[in-house]
Each structure stands twice: as structure tokens, then as C-alpha cells.
């Protein structure tokens, strides 16, 4: 069996010793970062990869079997596997390319129009009787189905559908001026 200078620290990490984990990180972090930096495209990717490798150390240390392999060998393997996983994923576009992509979000004018429209709809909703408003909010804003909304409101499905129909009719009338413009 080969001598492993990290065996005692790994055993302590397995028992939840944070100081031992910090000691292992201090000892191996520079080497793992150097490896990951050379394997991947940048510092941030490398740091994420090595962070994941050290997280694996923390979660798997209790199952470590001394003598099977040196800890450092295992950590290199985990770090490399993290790098391979990242390399297999679709490569990210360079940051310069991101500057050339048009923002799909609506512009300031559209935001103003949408805010005004939302305020009008909100005002119209506030004029509805409580149960009609609750039915609309549950079904259209919270995404509940009719059966679930009826159960929440403590009414039958038919009663819920009636509440929704009356609420929609009222809202259509109150917001009819928006169709014309």
C-alpha cells in the first residue's frame, strides 16, 4: 500500500471537519485550478469546475477507502471529469458575440403601453365582486384548473364557471375601449 499524505485529512473531512477540508483545498486548489484553466476556456469556468470537484470531496469523503488510490489521483480524476462534462456541453458564445445580439425585450415605449394596459386591467379587476375576482385570479393568474379553483373557493365547478363567465363579461364591457384603440 502506497503512502498517501492526504489520507488522514480525507478521513477527517469524512467526519465533517471543515479545517481538514480547508487544508486539502489549500494544498490542492492551485494544481486543480491550473489543470482546469488549461482544459477550459476561462478562469470562471475553471473555478466553477474545481468548486464542483471540491464539493464532491466534501460529499464523498466519508466513503473514501484508503489504499485504493491516492487522494490526489482521485481529485485529479474528478476535476478532469468535471472539465470533460463542461466541454461536452454546447460551448458558450464569446462575450463579444453577446454584444451583437438584439435585446428581445420590448422597448421603453412598449413598456409604458404595457404598464398602462396592466393598470387598466388591474383597476377593472378591482371593480369585480370578490368571488368573481378570486375566480379570475385563481384560474387566469395563478394557473389553477377549474376543478382546483372550485375546490379552493368552496363551490361546485358549475358555480365557478358561472363566476368566470360573469367576470369575463364585466371585464369585456369595462375594457371594451381598449379594443377600439
VENVEN-V566161 format. One record per residue. N is the residue number from 1. NEAR is the number of other ideal C-beta (glycine too) atoms within 12 Angstrom. Layout:
# VENVEN-V566161
n-><N | N>
near-><NEAR | NEAR>
This chain:
# VENVEN-V566161
n-><1 | 2 | 3 | 4 | 5 | 6 | 7 | 8 | 9 | 10 | 11 | 12 | 13 | 14 | 15 | 16 | 17 | 18 | 19 | 20 | 21 | 22 | 23 | 24 | 25 | 26 | 27 | 28 | 29 | 30 | 31 | 32 | 33 | 34 | 35 | 36 | 37 | 38 | 39 | 40 | 41 | 42 | 43 | 44 | 45 | 46 | 47 | 48 | 49 | 50 | 51 | 52 | 53 | 54 | 55 | 56 | 57 | 58 | 59 | 60 | 61 | 62 | 63 | 64 | 65 | 66 | 67 | 68 | 69 | 70 | 71 | 72 | 73 | 74 | 75 | 76 | 77 | 78 | 79 | 80 | 81 | 82 | 83 | 84 | 85 | 86 | 87 | 88 | 89 | 90 | 91 | 92 | 93 | 94 | 95 | 96 | 97 | 98 | 99 | 100 | 101 | 102 | 103 | 104 | 105 | 106 | 107 | 108 | 109 | 110 | 111 | 112 | 113 | 114 | 115 | 116 | 117 | 118 | 119 | 120 | 121 | 122 | 123 | 124 | 125 | 126 | 127 | 128 | 129 | 130 | 131 | 132 | 133 | 134 | 135 | 136 | 137 | 138 | 139 | 140 | 141 | 142 | 143 | 144 | 145 | 146 | 147 | 148 | 149 | 150 | 151 | 152 | 153 | 154 | 155 | 156 | 157 | 158 | 159 | 160 | 161 | 162 | 163 | 164 | 165 | 166 | 167 | 168 | 169 | 170 | 171 | 172 | 173 | 174 | 175 | 176 | 177 | 178 | 179 | 180 | 181>
near-><10 | 14 | 12 | 23 | 16 | 31 | 26 | 20 | 30 | 35 | 22 | 24 | 32 | 25 | 17 | 14 | 19 | 15 | 14 | 26 | 29 | 18 | 21 | 35 | 26 | 16 | 21 | 32 | 26 | 14 | 22 | 37 | 29 | 20 | 27 | 38 | 23 | 18 | 25 | 30 | 21 | 19 | 15 | 17 | 25 | 29 | 22 | 26 | 36 | 35 | 22 | 25 | 39 | 30 | 20 | 26 | 39 | 28 | 17 | 21 | 32 | 16 | 16 | 31 | 18 | 22 | 15 | 16 | 20 | 22 | 37 | 26 | 18 | 30 | 39 | 24 | 22 | 33 | 38 | 24 | 21 | 33 | 30 | 18 | 20 | 27 | 19 | 11 | 15 | 7 | 13 | 17 | 12 | 12 | 12 | 9 | 10 | 11 | 10 | 10 | 12 | 8 | 11 | 7 | 10 | 13 | 12 | 11 | 10 | 14 | 13 | 13 | 16 | 16 | 15 | 16 | 20 | 17 | 16 | 21 | 24 | 20 | 17 | 26 | 26 | 18 | 19 | 28 | 15 | 15 | 23 | 32 | 28 | 26 | 37 | 33 | 25 | 28 | 28 | 21 | 16 | 15 | 11 | 22 | 17 | 25 | 17 | 17 | 31 | 25 | 16 | 20 | 29 | 14 | 23 | 15 | 21 | 13 | 20 | 30 | 22 | 20 | 32 | 32 | 19 | 21 | 32 | 23 | 18 | 23 | 28 | 17 | 16 | 21 | 25 | 14 | 12 | 19 | 11 | 6 | 10>
